[in-house]
Amino acid sequence: MHTHIIGIDGRSGAGKTGLAALLAAALSADQRCSVLAMEDLYPGWHGLRDGITTAAMTLMRYRADGTATYPVWDWHRGRWGAARDLAAADVLIVEGVGALAARIRPFLDTGIYCDADDATRWERVHGRDGPSVQDWWQTWAGAEDAYLRRDDRRDQGADRGARRRTRQPALGPAQVFRVAPATVG
């Protein structure tokens, strides 16, 4: 069985998690659908790169075996918690910052990049996580900036909006779409 793997990437507050939930709910009506949240894989606020590596290794095992076990970061305790099993599914959605990273793209069939302006993203993050996130906002934004500088594929052959991109060799097997903030919540 070939699992269709969808990567949903974008900066914090761009609408990735909401889009993943809507997509999973719609797809679950007639097929098995699972979601792998990248935030479970980042070892803290400085762990974006390590989270991408962990996601790539998890997806490599998943593609080989149809299942995988992955570590989950406990954000409240600041350490690794219990591992989770990623069961076989018809569709697997990988959502979070870094989901379209070069190390992950070879495992994807479809990619979606969510985009929103800084003010909209901050409003969403602050509303979701409360004032405690303010101390870490700049740290995480710096990690996002570094990731996008070394691995940005948002505009390769793409138009703004939710139009399909043409397949580019640098993207690996994934077809990538871009969605704007009005499209997702």
C-alpha positions, 0 to 999 in steps of 0.5 A, a space after each residue: 500500500 502506498 501512503 500519500 504523504 502531504 507536507 504542510 509548511 509555513 511560519 508560526 501562525 500561518 494556518 498550518 495546524 488548522 489546515 491540517 485538521 480540516 484536511 484530515 477531517 475531510 479525508 477521514 470520511 472514506 480513508 485512514 488519515 494520520 497527522 504527524 505534528 512537527 512540533 512534537 519533534 522539535 527538542 525545544 525552541 532551538 530545535 528546528 533543525 533537529 526536528 527536521 532530521 527526526 521527521 526525515 528519519 521517521 518518514 524514511 522508516 514509515 516509507 520502508 515499513 508502513 509504520 514508525 515510532 517517533 519521539 515526542 518533545 514534552 514542551 512543559 517539562 523541556 525534555 523528551 516524553 513517551 514515544 508515539 506510534 505512527 500507524 499505517 494510513 492511506 494519507 499521512 499529513 506532516 504539518 509544521 515549520 520544516 515540513 517541506 525541508 530538503 531532507 523531508 521532500 523526497 518522502 512527500 507526494 504533495 506539499 502545501 505552503 501556508 503564508 500570512 503576514 507577520 501581524 496576522 501570524 503574531 495575533 494567531 500565535 498570541 491568541 493560541 499560546 498566550 503571553 508566555 510565548 512572547 519570550 520565545 517569539 524572536 528566538 523561534 522567528 530566528 530559527 524560521 529565518 535561518 531555515 528559510 534562508 538555507 531551504 526556501 522553496 516557497 516561490 519556485 515556479 509558483 504563483 501566489 494563492 492556491 494555484 498548483 506549482 509546476 513540478 521542479 526537479 529541486 522539489 523531489 517528488 512533491 507537487 507544491 501548492 501555496 495558500 494565502 491566509 484568507 484561505 486558512 484559519 
